[in-house]
Amino acid sequence: MNTFFLIAIIVLVFLVIFQISKASEYVSVLKGEEKSRKQNNKINAFLMIVFLILGLIGVWWCNDLFYHKTLLYVGSASSQGKMIDELMWITLIITGIVFFLTQILLFWFSFKYQESDKRKPLYFTHSNKLEIIWTGIPAITMTVLVVFGLKYWFKFTANAPKNAQVIEVTGHQFGWEFRYPGRDGILGRKNYKLVDPAKGNPLGVDWSDAASHDDIHVAATVHVVVNRPVKFVINSMDVIHDVGLPQFRMKMDAVPGTPTTEWFTPIYTTEEMKKRTGNPDFTYEIACDQMCGKGHFTMRGVIIVETQKEFNEWMIKQRPEYLRAKKFLANASADSTKTVAFVNQPAK
């Protein structure tokens, strides 16, 4: 029923517009085409000023209404993200000035220089000065912004500080897996041929590598330490995903077969951000910023930023994935032995 009414309203609007246009044609015939055209020009010139005023009011109103809901309102939760915010503000200021100047001049000139019998328009085919101004200035401005953007990009994707936490992030349809190195500080090797969730090895960790025996594997939620750099080593098990960290202003593609990295330094704990945002349910999220399939919208992870003490207390409670896999394989082997023994029992 709603669809029917929507279609009816659209058809009615088209009919009204058509009738207005036809009525305008009849008025033009009655008044004379020249006189009608001049009157329409005056009306359109007046409407240009009306649209300019209403448009500027609309821009201000939308900004007042929605700005507090944007990421810029709270500010970045990482030290690297603050640089991104600064670059964003510079871009917004430059483009904002250009927007207001061009729009105000566009509508004002349309009103001021409407058709008039008292003046004649000036036509010219080319102006080197104008070409240099409207091509050179934007090109220089864009180049400066791109250079700063590349500078930050190379910094965030370069080697992380030596004291950085190293966490492996693996994306798959449709979730995130995280792996921490154990006491040795080294992540064990992986091999995609070893991926077998049925045997307790969903990430394809090579258990023959001793460095993997103390690695910690968790899903969906990752813990990091505040004011300490954290380096994400990013992988994908199937298609291209993207590790999007909106509150930290970071993102990086997760590409099958090609590990990528990014690092950042959280500056507010989760509890501190709850107070800053005024939202008791606030959580840092990991979003997939790359369309990866029909379940893409469900691919969400959570980051808990906490103190070093809280992180240590959480880490103590975790068990190495190797122990779980070893126990799983032992149980599977025992079940297999029982089955063989049952089958080999003599018939009574």
Secondary structure, DSSP 8 states (H G I E B T S, - for coil): -HHHHHHHHHHHHHHHHHHHHHHHHHHHHHH-HHHHHHHHHHHHHHHHHHHHHHHHHHHHHHHHHHGGGSHHHH--SBHHHHHHHHHHHHHHHHHHHHHHHHHHHHHHHHHHT---TT------S--HHHHHHHHHHHHHHHHHHHHHHHHHHHHHHS---TT-EEEEEEEETTEEEEEE--TT-----B-GGG-BGGGTBTT-B-TTSGGGTT-EEEESEEEEETTS-EEEEEEESSS-EEEEEGGGTEEEEEBBTB-EEEEE-B-S-HHHHHHHHT-TT--EEEEE-S--STTGGG-EEEEEEE-HHHHHHHHHT---HHHHHHHHHHHHHHHHHHHHHHHTS---
